[in-house]
Every structure is written in C-alpha cells, then in structure tokens.
Amino acid sequence: MEENPDVYASLFGQLPGPCRVRLLISALLVALVILVLMEYVFPWASQFSPRAESTIGLVQ
C-alpha cells in the first residue's frame, strides 16, 4: 500500500511566509469557509429540508 502524505501538512506547507503568518492565513481561511457556509450554502440547502417550521419560542 502506498503512503499518503498528510493533506493538512501539505496545504500548510504551501502557504507563504513564516509560521505565524501561515497560522493567521489558515485561521482566516477557516473563518471564510464558515462564513460562506452560513451565508450561502446552509440557507440554500434549507429549502430542501422537510423541517421548515421553527419550534423555538413555541408556547404550549
């Protein structure tokens, strides 16, 4: 079986700059991915969810 290189280590190695700059760029990229998911992907995917009603604040 062939050895697979660590994906995250190879991505981190491709980033420019010293380690502190790489960490900052990595944190910004993670924040960007989360922002895109929350703003665009999840609202788009929610239209396909069978649970459209909210139950938060429902008084019984």
C-alpha positions in Angstrom: 0.0 0.0 0.0 1.3 3.5 -0.9 1.9 6.0 1.8 -0.5 9.1 1.7 1.0 12.4 2.7 -0.8 14.4 5.3 -3.2 16.6 3.5 -3.3 19.4 6.0 0.5 19.4 6.4 0.9 19.7 2.6 -1.7 22.6 2.4 0.0 24.3 5.4 3.4 23.9 3.6 2.1 25.7 0.5 1.1 28.8 2.4 3.7 31.7 2.1 5.5 33.3 5.0 6.8 32.2 8.4 4.8 30.0 10.8 2.9 32.9 12.4 1.8 34.2 9.0 0.7 30.7 8.0 -1.3 30.3 11.1 -3.0 33.7 10.5 -3.8 32.8 6.9 -5.1 29.4 8.0 -7.4 31.0 10.6 -8.7 33.5 8.0 -9.3 30.7 5.5 -11.3 28.7 8.1 -13.3 31.8 9.0 -14.0 32.4 5.3 -15.2 28.9 4.8 -17.5 29.1 7.8 -18.9 32.5 6.6 -19.6 31.1 3.2 -21.4 28.1 4.6 -23.5 30.2 7.0 -24.4 32.9 4.5 -24.9 31.0 1.3 -24.8 27.2 1.5 -26.9 26.5 4.5 -29.7 28.9 3.6 -29.8 27.4 0.1 -29.8 23.8 1.4 -32.6 24.6 3.9 -35.2 24.8 1.2 -34.7 21.1 0.6 -35.2 20.3 4.3 -38.6 18.8 5.3 -38.4 20.7 8.6 -39.3 24.2 7.6 -41.1 25.3 10.8 -39.3 26.7 13.8 -40.1 25.3 17.2 -38.1 27.9 19.1 -40.3 30.0 21.4 -43.3 27.8 20.9 -45.6 28.1 23.9 -47.7 25.0 24.7 
